[in-house]
């Protein structure tokens, strides 16, 4: 072979051809080695993360839903018991509050508390939110002709079960704060008084007394809700809740 007028020996030609043939193989080997190194590094990092005992905790920056639930319950309870003391008849205002604020607002609060992992508040707000829906249904369904009206005995059983549930929840408030104890304690009493009133077919005086007790219960829930709002805004205790020392 002649290159630039110089005749190359056959051995030199063979050596150059072999180098050209082996070049792709060497490139493949280098790529394979790089991939192997990446896989080993990735496996090492994964193993290090798996063996790391530290846990990363994300800070919860969502708002406190308890005031919403407490105000929804408290305001609706006050308005209903103003009817019980004889101030006005059972009207659409009470039913609307029961559906929208007493019912829906507490359900929203309960779902938010579930997201925060608060079992007590989730159970309380969802239960009492659905209580208001059930109470409105008890009133509305017979008027629509969709169900038989509830007699006094059945209504007494309904209220007694809610009183029993509330009494057990009251025990849970012994680990929370005094304001919660007042809310749940007075609510349990309210349910039992309402149940007794229906069971014995009590007269106006007993029902009016029950209504005043219900107003107190509702106002205590309003206080507990607004206290949390104001205390958070001002960064100090404006309205005390009476936190329990654990």
Secondary structure, 3 states (H helix, E strand, C coil): CEECCEECCHHHHHHHHHHHHHHHHHHHHHHHHHHHHHHHHHHHHHHHHHHCCCCCCCCCCCCCCHHHHHHHHHHHHHHHHHHHCCCCCCCHHHHHHHHHHHHHHHHHHHHHHHHCCCHHHHHHHHHHHHHHHHHHHHHHHHHHCCCCCCCHHHHHHHHHHHHHHHHHHHHHHCCCEHHHHHHHHHHHHHHHHHHHHHHCCCCHHHHHHHHHHHHHHHHHHHHHHHHHHHHHHHCCCCCCCCECCC
